Amino acid sequence: MREIEISSPSLIAMAIASSNVMGAIASLLVYRRARNRLGVLGVFVASFTIMAASFGLLAGAQNLTEIVAFIALYGLGMGTLIPHIFSTALESAPESKRGKTAGFLTTGIFLGQFISPFISQPWIDKMGYSSAFSSMALILMFAASSAALIYIIKIKKEFSLAYTSGLGSGN
């Protein structure tokens, strides 16, 4: 925001809050519907794609309205992704390991938040915010593409198994 000459703490806080508000709404209202419609891998694809789009758009944002909108878009993706990561991990973990799994996930999130400035700030200092947002958009698109590829492979495998089992049964 400073690069486009917005330095008001209240405006900066409003931009950040747009992500948090949208994240809360997405966690509460969007996640369950997305999971029911898209399935486990589909939510990963959608969430990473939304976050990648938001960072790509932020790289070229020119005014406060765009920044708030794109940060809110990021909140939509993140607000859908976080409960999905937790629910998917806890569903996958044996009952006796669910507390430990939740603890590891929470630790990972907080450690990531702690470590990220040490990684991102040198990049930003050297290359600027636009480059950092563009790079993050590419990383998130790679994550989305990887989840999509896994999804496609899974669907093909299920189709192949259904097809071959159908042939073997005389259908």
N, CA, C and O of each residue as an XYZ file, in Angstrom:
684
protein
N       0.831     -1.184      0.000
C       0.000      0.000      0.000
C       0.876      1.248      0.000
O       0.510      2.284     -0.556
N       2.038      1.129      0.633
C       2.936      2.294      0.635
C       3.441      2.584     -0.773
O       3.685      3.741     -1.117
N       3.602      1.539     -1.593
C       4.066      1.745     -2.965
C       3.089      2.573     -3.782
O       3.488      3.240     -4.736
N       1.800      2.536     -3.411
C       0.833      3.383     -4.113
C       0.400      4.555     -3.227
O      -0.668      5.141     -3.405
N       1.272      4.869     -2.267
C       1.154      6.050     -1.418
C      -0.075      6.046     -0.506
O      -0.721      7.074     -0.307
N      -0.380      4.874      0.039
C      -1.411      4.765      1.071
C      -0.675      4.387      2.347
O      -0.135      3.286      2.460
N      -0.656      5.305      3.307
C       0.093      5.040      4.532
C      -0.761      5.180      5.797
O      -0.251      5.047      6.909
N      -2.029      5.443      5.629
C      -2.917      5.606      6.779
C      -3.083      4.269      7.499
O      -3.514      3.291      6.890
N      -2.745      4.217      8.789
C      -2.903      2.957      9.533
C      -4.335      2.423      9.502
O      -4.534      1.209      9.454
N      -5.326      3.298      9.528
C      -6.715      2.823      9.520
C      -7.076      2.210      8.167
O      -7.827      1.236      8.122
N      -6.566      2.750      7.076
C      -6.830      2.172      5.758
C      -6.107      0.835      5.591
O      -6.647     -0.109      5.013
N      -4.894      0.772      6.099
C      -4.145     -0.488      6.050
C      -4.867     -1.549      6.876
O      -4.988     -2.697      6.450
N      -5.341     -1.165      8.048
C      -6.086     -2.100      8.906
C      -7.371     -2.559      8.224
O      -7.751     -3.725      8.335
N      -8.041     -1.648      7.518
C      -9.264     -2.011      6.810
C      -8.968     -3.052      5.727
O      -9.733     -3.999      5.545
N      -7.872     -2.876      5.019
C      -7.502     -3.828      3.977
C      -7.233     -5.204      4.584
O      -7.715     -6.217      4.076
N      -6.477     -5.235      5.652
C      -6.178     -6.503      6.320
C      -7.462     -7.129      6.861
O      -7.666     -8.338      6.749
N      -8.312     -6.312      7.438
C      -9.569     -6.810      7.995
C     -10.456     -7.425      6.919
O     -11.211     -8.355      7.202
N     -10.377     -6.924      5.700
C     -11.214     -7.489      4.630
C     -10.896     -8.964      4.415
O     -11.792     -9.758      4.129
N      -9.640     -9.328      4.550
C      -9.256    -10.740      4.436
C      -9.804    -11.544      5.602
O     -10.331    -12.641      5.414
N      -9.682    -11.004      6.797
C     -10.152    -11.722      7.982
C     -11.662    -11.904      7.978
O     -12.162    -12.978      8.313
N     -12.390    -10.858      7.600
C     -13.853    -10.955      7.556
C     -14.280    -11.973      6.493
O     -15.130    -12.827      6.746
N     -13.690    -11.872      5.321
C     -14.047    -12.812      4.257
C     -13.645    -14.238      4.636
O     -14.366    -15.189      4.334
N     -12.493    -14.386      5.298
C     -12.067    -15.709      5.751
C     -13.053    -16.315      6.738
O     -13.359    -17.505      6.669
N     -13.549    -15.493      7.655
C     -14.536    -15.979      8.629
C     -15.830    -16.383      7.931
O     -16.414    -17.420      8.247
N     -16.272    -15.573      6.994
C     -17.498    -15.892      6.250
C     -17.311    -17.180      5.449
O     -18.184    -18.048      5.446
N     -16.175    -17.295      4.775
C     -15.911    -18.501      3.975
C     -15.849    -19.748      4.850
O     -16.394    -20.792      4.491
N     -15.187    -19.640      5.992
C     -15.094    -20.789      6.900
C     -16.469    -21.227      7.371
O     -16.750    -22.420      7.482
N     -17.311    -20.264      7.642
C     -18.637    -20.548      8.188
C     -19.636    -20.970      7.116
O     -20.402    -21.912      7.323
N     -19.639    -20.285      5.972
C     -20.704    -20.475      4.988
C     -20.283    -21.169      3.689
O     -21.100    -21.843      3.062
N     -19.040    -21.017      3.285
C     -18.623    -21.528      1.981
C     -18.016    -22.921      2.077
O     -18.283    -23.773      1.230
N     -17.209    -23.157      3.093
C     -16.434    -24.401      3.154
C     -17.291    -25.655      3.006
O     -17.017    -26.489      2.143
N     -18.309    -25.797      3.822
C     -19.111    -27.030      3.795
C     -19.741    -27.251      2.423
O     -19.753    -28.371      1.914
N     -20.259    -26.190      1.834
C     -20.855    -26.315      0.486
C     -19.801    -26.697     -0.543
O     -20.037    -27.546     -1.403
N     -18.647    -26.069     -0.448
C     -17.569    -26.382     -1.394
C     -17.146    -27.841     -1.257
O     -16.948    -28.530     -2.258
N     -17.010    -28.303     -0.042
C     -16.596    -29.698      0.191
C     -17.637    -30.669     -0.360
O     -17.279    -31.672     -0.977
N     -18.910    -30.385     -0.145
C     -19.970    -31.256     -0.653
C     -20.017    -31.280     -2.177
O     -20.280    -32.318     -2.784
N     -19.762    -30.138     -2.778
C     -19.828    -30.047     -4.245
C     -18.550    -30.493     -4.940
O     -18.608    -31.167     -5.969
N     -17.399    -30.126     -4.389
C     -16.129    -30.321     -5.086
C     -15.342    -31.537     -4.610
O     -14.467    -32.026     -5.325
N     -15.639    -32.022     -3.429
C     -14.871    -33.133     -2.880
C     -13.570    -32.643     -2.272
O     -13.250    -31.454     -2.307
N     -12.826    -33.594     -1.711
C     -11.598    -33.248     -0.987
C     -10.587    -32.552     -1.887
O     -10.129    -31.457     -1.559
N     -10.234    -33.155     -2.998
C      -9.219    -32.548     -3.864
C      -9.739    -31.290     -4.549
O      -8.975    -30.353     -4.784
N     -11.029    -31.260     -4.871
C     -11.602    -30.088     -5.528
C     -11.512    -28.833     -4.673
O     -11.309    -27.738     -5.199
N     -11.660    -28.981     -3.358
C     -11.541    -27.817     -2.471
C     -10.104    -27.306     -2.477
O      -9.877    -26.096     -2.462
N      -9.132    -28.217     -2.499
C      -7.737    -27.771     -2.588
C      -7.509    -27.007     -3.896
O      -6.905    -25.935     -3.895
N      -7.992    -27.560     -5.002
C      -7.824    -26.897     -6.304
C      -8.463    -25.507     -6.275
O      -7.832    -24.521     -6.654
N      -9.709    -25.437     -5.825
C     -10.422    -24.152     -5.817
C      -9.761    -23.143     -4.882
O      -9.570    -21.985     -5.256
N      -9.411    -23.571     -3.677
C      -8.821    -22.642     -2.702
C      -7.479    -22.097     -3.189
O      -7.235    -20.892     -3.135
N      -6.617    -22.989     -3.663
C      -5.308    -22.534     -4.157
C      -5.468    -21.632     -5.382
O      -4.724    -20.664     -5.540
N      -6.428    -21.943     -6.241
C      -6.653    -21.121     -7.434
C      -7.144    -19.731     -7.051
O      -6.681    -18.731     -7.600
N      -8.073    -19.669     -6.116
C      -8.583    -18.365     -5.654
C      -7.458    -17.542     -5.034
O      -7.331    -16.350     -5.315
N      -6.640    -18.175     -4.191
C      -5.536    -17.437     -3.559
C      -4.505    -17.007     -4.598
O      -3.963    -15.905     -4.511
N      -4.229    -17.869     -5.584
C      -3.280    -17.500     -6.649
C      -3.808    -16.300     -7.435
O      -3.064    -15.365     -7.733
N      -5.093    -16.336     -7.766
C      -5.686    -15.214     -8.502
C      -5.588    -13.927     -7.691
O      -5.290    -12.864     -8.236
N      -5.840    -14.028     -6.389
C      -5.795    -12.813     -5.571
C      -4.391    -12.230     -5.520
O      -4.223    -11.014     -5.620
N      -3.383    -13.079     -5.366
C      -2.011    -12.566     -5.356
C      -1.607    -12.021     -6.721
O      -0.923    -11.001     -6.805
N      -2.025    -12.692     -7.785
C      -1.736    -12.177     -9.118
C      -2.360    -10.809     -9.339
O      -1.734     -9.915     -9.910
N      -3.597    -10.650     -8.885
C      -4.273     -9.361     -9.006
C      -3.633     -8.305     -8.100
O      -3.499     -7.144     -8.487
N      -3.241     -8.715     -6.900
C      -2.577     -7.767     -5.987
C      -1.274     -7.237     -6.572
O      -0.894     -6.095     -6.315
N      -0.595     -8.059     -7.351
C       0.680     -7.630     -7.948
C       0.505     -6.384     -8.809
O       1.428     -5.581     -8.943
N      -0.677     -6.226     -9.389
C      -0.910     -5.069    -10.243
C      -1.895     -4.065     -9.687
O      -2.306     -3.149    -10.399
N      -2.286     -4.213     -8.427
C      -3.282     -3.306     -7.829
C      -2.769     -1.869     -7.841
O      -1.601     -1.595     -7.568
N      -3.690     -0.964     -8.169
C      -3.318      0.438     -8.308
C      -3.992      1.377     -7.317
O      -3.611      2.542     -7.207
N      -5.002      0.869     -6.589
C      -5.702      1.754     -5.665
C      -6.247      0.947     -4.482
O      -6.210     -0.284     -4.473
N      -6.745      1.672     -3.500
C      -7.222      1.047     -2.272
C      -8.382      0.097     -2.526
O      -8.438     -0.977     -1.928
N      -9.298      0.466     -3.391
C     -10.458     -0.390     -3.672
C     -10.006     -1.739     -4.212
O     -10.499     -2.781     -3.779
N      -9.077     -1.723     -5.148
C      -8.561     -2.974     -5.703
C      -7.864     -3.792     -4.624
O      -8.065     -5.003     -4.531
N      -7.059     -3.142     -3.821
C      -6.329     -3.856     -2.772
C      -7.295     -4.531     -1.804
O      -7.129     -5.706     -1.479
N      -8.300     -3.794     -1.345
C      -9.273     -4.365     -0.411
C     -10.000     -5.540     -1.066
O     -10.169     -6.586     -0.440
N     -10.429     -5.378     -2.311
C     -11.152     -6.447     -3.004
C     -10.279     -7.686     -3.180
O     -10.742     -8.806     -2.961
N      -9.021     -7.495     -3.575
C      -8.147     -8.639     -3.837
C      -7.719     -9.329     -2.543
O      -7.543    -10.547     -2.511
N      -7.554     -8.548     -1.486
C      -7.233     -9.157     -0.184
C      -8.451     -9.915      0.345
O      -8.302    -10.970      0.961
N      -9.640     -9.392      0.113
C     -10.858    -10.115      0.503
C     -10.976    -11.419     -0.285
O     -11.374    -12.448      0.262
N     -10.631    -11.368     -1.562
C     -10.636    -12.586     -2.388
C      -9.678    -13.624     -1.805
O      -9.995    -14.812     -1.743
N      -8.512    -13.163     -1.382
C      -7.565    -14.062     -0.715
C      -8.205    -14.683      0.528
O      -8.049    -15.879      0.775
N      -8.921    -13.879      1.305
C      -9.603    -14.375      2.500
C     -10.605    -15.466      2.170
O     -10.762    -16.415      2.939
N     -11.285    -15.344      1.034
C     -12.217    -16.375      0.594
C     -11.487    -17.704      0.395
O     -11.946    -18.748      0.858
N     -10.357    -17.656     -0.291
C      -9.583    -18.883     -0.514
C      -9.014    -19.452      0.774
O      -9.117    -20.652      1.028
N      -8.421    -18.604      1.576
C      -7.808    -19.066      2.828
C      -8.866    -19.526      3.824
O      -8.662    -20.509      4.536
N      -9.985    -18.827      3.879
C     -11.061    -19.199      4.787
C     -11.703    -20.521      4.426
O     -12.310    -21.171      5.277
N     -11.579    -20.923      3.180
C     -12.060    -22.232      2.747
C     -10.983    -23.289      2.965
O     -11.288    -24.428      3.320
N      -9.739    -22.918      2.756
C      -8.632    -23.874      2.854
C      -8.344    -24.320      4.285
O      -8.164    -25.514      4.525
N      -8.297    -23.409      5.223
C      -7.893    -23.765      6.600
C      -8.823    -24.806      7.224
O      -8.324    -25.814      7.725
N     -10.147    -24.621      7.225
C     -10.973    -25.681      7.812
C     -10.889    -26.980      7.016
O     -11.059    -28.068      7.567
N     -10.627    -26.855      5.721
C     -10.507    -28.057      4.894
C      -9.261    -28.863      5.275
O      -9.311    -30.089      5.372
N      -8.164    -28.172      5.484
C      -6.939    -28.865      5.902
C      -7.183    -29.591      7.218
O      -6.828    -30.760      7.368
N      -7.793    -28.888      8.172
C      -8.041    -29.508      9.476
C      -9.002    -30.688      9.366
O      -8.721    -31.762      9.898
N     -10.122    -30.504      8.689
C     -11.097    -31.593      8.642
C     -10.561    -32.786      7.870
O     -10.804    -33.928      8.259
N      -9.844    -32.548      6.796
C      -9.285    -33.647      6.010
C      -8.240    -34.405      6.818
O      -8.220    -35.636      6.811
N      -7.378    -33.681      7.510
C      -6.344    -34.339      8.318
C      -6.961    -35.113      9.474
O      -6.549    -36.238      9.759
N      -7.945    -34.521     10.139
C      -8.553    -35.195     11.290
C      -9.377    -36.402     10.862
O      -9.428    -37.400     11.581
N     -10.021    -36.324      9.706
C     -10.753    -37.479      9.185
C      -9.804    -38.616      8.812
O     -10.142    -39.791      8.947
N      -8.618    -38.252      8.343
C      -7.637    -39.250      7.908
C      -6.885    -39.885      9.068
O      -6.401    -41.011      8.953
N      -6.786    -39.180     10.169
C      -6.011    -39.664     11.319
C      -6.829    -40.672     12.123
O      -8.046    -40.538     12.253
N      -6.141    -41.687     12.662
C      -6.847    -42.591     13.574
C      -7.342    -41.789     14.787
O      -6.739    -40.786     15.169
N      -8.424    -42.239     15.368
C      -9.032    -41.503     16.482
C      -8.034    -41.211     17.592
O      -8.074    -40.138     18.194
N      -7.149    -42.143     17.868
C      -6.184    -41.963     18.956
C      -5.116    -40.913     18.634
O      -4.404    -40.469     19.535
N      -4.995    -40.516     17.384
C      -3.962    -39.554     16.965
C      -4.541    -38.196     16.568
O      -3.790    -37.319     16.139
N      -5.839    -38.000     16.696
C      -6.452    -36.761     16.224
C      -6.004    -35.545     17.014
O      -5.801    -34.482     16.427
N      -5.844    -35.660     18.306
C      -5.361    -34.528     19.104
C      -3.955    -34.125     18.696
O      -3.648    -32.943     18.546
N      -3.111    -35.124     18.519
C      -1.731    -34.863     18.094
C      -1.711    -34.254     16.683
O      -0.935    -33.340     16.407
N      -2.560    -34.763     15.808
C      -2.643    -34.231     14.445
C      -3.063    -32.767     14.467
O      -2.462    -31.938     13.783
N      -4.094    -32.444     15.251
C      -4.545    -31.050     15.366
C      -3.426    -30.172     15.928
O      -3.238    -29.039     15.485
N      -2.694    -30.695     16.895
C      -1.577    -29.947     17.465
C      -0.486    -29.664     16.448
O       0.042    -28.554     16.392
N      -0.143    -30.673     15.636
C       0.874    -30.477     14.596
C       0.411    -29.461     13.551
O       1.190    -28.614     13.113
N      -0.852    -29.549     13.156
C      -1.371    -28.588     12.181
C      -1.336    -27.164     12.732
O      -0.901    -26.239     12.047
N      -1.786    -26.998     13.947
C      -1.786    -25.675     14.572
C      -0.361    -25.147     14.703
O      -0.091    -23.983     14.406
N       0.540    -26.007     15.149
C       1.950    -25.614     15.258
C       2.502    -25.197     13.905
O       3.215    -24.199     13.802
N       2.176    -25.958     12.868
C       2.643    -25.631     11.525
C       2.150    -24.275     11.053
O       2.899    -23.507     10.448
N       0.893    -23.987     11.331
C       0.336    -22.693     10.920
C       1.037    -21.550     11.650
O       1.443    -20.568     11.028
N       1.178    -21.676     12.962
C       1.818    -20.601     13.720
C       3.298    -20.458     13.378
O       3.802    -19.338     13.291
N       4.001    -21.570     13.184
C       5.406    -21.488     12.771
C       5.533    -20.836     11.398
O       6.440    -20.039     11.159
N       4.618    -21.183     10.504
C       4.624    -20.561      9.178
C       4.419    -19.060      9.250
O       5.076    -18.299      8.539
N       3.500    -18.636     10.118
C       3.270    -17.201     10.289
C       4.497    -16.512     10.892
O       4.805    -15.369     10.553
N       5.187    -17.210     11.776
C       6.381    -16.641     12.391
C       7.543    -16.564     11.394
O       8.250    -15.557     11.335
N       7.732    -17.614     10.625
C       8.885    -17.711      9.718
C       8.690    -16.891      8.444
O       9.668    -16.400      7.879
N       7.451    -16.733      7.982
C       7.224    -16.110      6.679
C       7.861    -14.731      6.508
O       8.374    -14.457      5.422
N       7.862    -13.845      7.508
C       8.516    -12.552      7.285
C      10.030    -12.674      7.051
O      10.618    -11.866      6.332
N      10.647    -13.679      7.657
C      12.083    -13.872      7.454
C      12.389    -14.319      6.029
O      13.488    -14.091      5.523
N      11.433    -14.941      5.398
C      11.605    -15.390      4.009
C      11.122    -14.319      3.035
O      11.803    -14.005      2.059
N       9.943    -13.761      3.306
C       9.353    -12.839      2.340
C       9.982    -11.448      2.360
O      10.110    -10.823      1.307
N      10.373    -10.952      3.524
C      10.867     -9.576      3.587
C      12.152     -9.354      2.789
O      12.259     -8.341      2.099
N      13.135    -10.264      2.856
C      14.306    -10.054      1.988
C      13.939    -10.035      0.497
O      14.497     -9.258     -0.277
N      12.998    -10.897      0.107
C      12.545    -10.904     -1.290
C      11.895     -9.557     -1.633
O      12.190     -8.965     -2.671
N      11.020     -9.088     -0.763
C      10.334     -7.819     -0.991
C      11.340     -6.666     -1.035
O      11.244     -5.788     -1.892
N      12.308     -6.671     -0.108
C      13.319     -5.607     -0.084
C      14.116     -5.558     -1.381
O      14.466     -4.482     -1.867
N      14.398     -6.731     -1.936
C      15.216     -6.801     -3.146
C      14.400     -6.590     -4.423
O      14.838     -5.893     -5.338
N      13.208     -7.197     -4.477
C      12.458     -7.234     -5.734
C      11.158     -6.412     -5.720
O      10.606     -6.121     -6.781
N      10.673     -6.042     -4.547
C       9.433     -5.274     -4.458
C       8.221     -6.161     -4.203
O       8.261     -7.378     -4.383
N       7.149     -5.514     -3.779
C       5.923     -6.235     -3.441
C       5.306     -6.905     -4.657
O       4.861     -8.050     -4.573
N       5.274     -6.218     -5.767
C       4.653     -6.771     -6.966
C       5.293     -8.098     -7.350
O       4.596     -9.057     -7.681
N       6.612     -8.149     -7.305
C       7.318     -9.388     -7.617
C       7.011    -10.481     -6.597
O       6.837    -11.645     -6.958
N       6.946    -10.104     -5.331
C       6.637    -11.090     -4.291
C       5.231    -11.660     -4.493
O       5.034    -12.871     -4.389
N       4.251    -10.793     -4.780
C       2.887    -11.276     -5.014
C       2.823    -12.148     -6.268
O       2.149    -13.178     -6.276
N       3.518    -11.741     -7.317
C       3.532    -12.549     -8.545
C       4.154    -13.915     -8.297
O       3.645    -14.930     -8.773
N       5.254    -13.939     -7.553
C       5.910    -15.213     -7.241
C       5.004    -16.112     -6.417
O       4.925    -17.315     -6.662
N       4.326    -15.535     -5.451
C       3.418    -16.329     -4.620
C       2.248    -16.844     -5.443
O       1.782    -17.962     -5.224
N       1.772    -16.045     -6.381
C       0.695    -16.496     -7.269
C       1.136    -17.722     -8.053
O       0.363    -18.665     -8.217
N       2.375    -17.715     -8.539
C       2.891    -18.871     -9.284
C       3.008    -20.107     -8.393
O       2.676    -21.215     -8.816
N       3.475    -19.916     -7.169
C       3.591    -21.045     -6.229
C       2.203    -21.628     -5.934
O       2.032    -22.846     -5.908
N       1.231    -20.767     -5.716
C      -0.125    -21.231     -5.436
C      -0.757    -21.891     -6.660
O      -1.509    -22.854     -6.512
N      -0.470    -21.400     -7.855
C      -0.986    -22.056     -9.064
C      -0.339    -23.426     -9.237
O      -0.987    -24.358     -9.715
N       0.923    -23.559     -8.857
C       1.567    -24.873     -8.882
C       0.855    -25.816     -7.918
O       0.615    -26.976     -8.252
N       0.517    -25.331     -6.726
C      -0.209    -26.150     -5.756
C      -1.581    -26.542     -6.307
O      -1.998    -27.693     -6.174
N      -2.275    -25.596     -6.920
C      -3.593    -25.886     -7.503
C      -3.467    -26.900     -8.639
O      -4.268    -27.829     -8.744
N      -2.461    -26.714     -9.484
C      -2.246    -27.637    -10.601
C      -1.893    -29.033    -10.106
O      -2.342    -30.031    -10.671
N      -1.092    -29.100     -9.055
C      -0.736    -30.402     -8.479
C      -1.965    -31.111     -7.935
O      -2.148    -32.306     -8.166
N      -2.809    -30.382     -7.213
C      -4.046    -30.973     -6.685
C      -4.960    -31.399     -7.828
O      -5.598    -32.448     -7.750
N      -5.028    -30.595     -8.888
C      -5.862    -30.949    -10.046
C      -5.333    -32.203    -10.728
O      -6.110    -33.070    -11.127
N      -4.029    -32.302    -10.862
C      -3.425    -33.488    -11.481
C      -3.704    -34.738    -10.646
O      -4.042    -35.788    -11.193
N      -3.566    -34.628     -9.349
C      -3.876    -35.758     -8.466
C      -5.343    -36.146     -8.615
O      -5.676    -37.331     -8.650
N      -6.211    -35.156     -8.702
C      -7.642    -35.399     -8.869
C      -7.908    -36.144    -10.184
O      -8.663    -37.117    -10.209
N      -7.287    -35.684    -11.266
C      -7.475    -36.318    -12.575
C      -6.970    -37.754    -12.554
O      -7.635    -38.652    -13.072
N      -5.809    -37.980    -11.964
C      -5.259    -39.331    -11.866
C      -6.199    -40.221    -11.059
O      -6.440    -41.369    -11.433
N      -6.724    -39.703     -9.965
C      -7.645    -40.468     -9.121
C      -8.905    -40.838     -9.898
O      -9.359    -41.980     -9.839
N      -9.471    -39.873    -10.627
C     -10.688    -40.121    -11.409
C     -10.406    -41.169    -12.495
O     -11.208    -42.080    -12.700
N      -9.286    -41.042    -13.180
C      -8.946    -42.017    -14.223
C      -8.783    -43.411    -13.641
O      -9.235    -44.396    -14.225
N      -8.127    -43.487    -12.472
C      -7.927    -44.777    -11.826
C      -9.272    -45.394    -11.432
O      -9.499    -46.584    -11.650
N     -10.168    -44.575    -10.848
C     -11.488    -45.071    -10.462
C     -12.289    -45.500    -11.687
O     -12.977    -46.521    -11.655
N     -12.202    -44.728    -12.763
C     -12.910    -45.079    -13.991
C     -12.359    -46.381    -14.558
O     -13.115    -47.258    -14.976
N     -11.052    -46.493    -14.568
C     -10.409    -47.696    -15.094
C     -10.803    -48.922    -14.276
O     -11.101    -49.973    -14.843
N     -10.808    -48.797    -12.950
C     -11.196    -49.918    -12.092
C     -12.658    -50.286    -12.313
O     -13.001    -51.468    -12.361
N     -13.507    -49.296    -12.446
C     -14.929    -49.560    -12.672
C     -15.138    -50.221    -14.028
O     -15.956    -51.130    -14.164
N     -14.398    -49.761    -15.025
C     -14.521    -50.299    -16.379
C     -14.030    -51.742    -16.430
O     -14.702    -52.611    -16.986
N     -12.851    -51.996    -15.845
C     -12.306    -53.368    -15.891
C     -13.111    -54.326    -15.025
O     -13.264    -55.495    -15.381
N     -13.624    -53.861    -13.908
C     -14.447    -54.748    -13.069
C     -15.785    -55.007    -13.763
O     -16.366    -56.079    -13.594
N     -16.273    -54.054    -14.529
C     -17.503    -54.245    -15.286
C     -17.319    -55.252    -16.393
O     -18.235    -56.019    -16.689
N     -16.131    -55.266    -17.024
C     -15.850    -56.248    -18.067
C     -15.759    -57.647    -17.507
O     -16.230    -58.604    -18.122
N     -15.153    -57.766    -16.341
C     -14.964    -59.078    -15.726
C     -16.258    -59.685    -15.229
O     -16.342    -60.902    -15.063
N     -17.266    -58.868    -14.988
C     -18.510    -59.405    -14.427
C     -19.536    -59.715    -15.502
O     -20.661    -60.104    -15.186
N     -19.169    -59.549    -16.776
C     -20.096    -59.860    -17.848
C     -21.053    -58.740    -18.187
O     -21.986    -58.953    -18.962
N     -20.855    -57.533    -17.628
C     -21.712    -56.377    -17.906
C     -21.304    -55.672    -19.164
O     -21.922    -54.677    -19.543
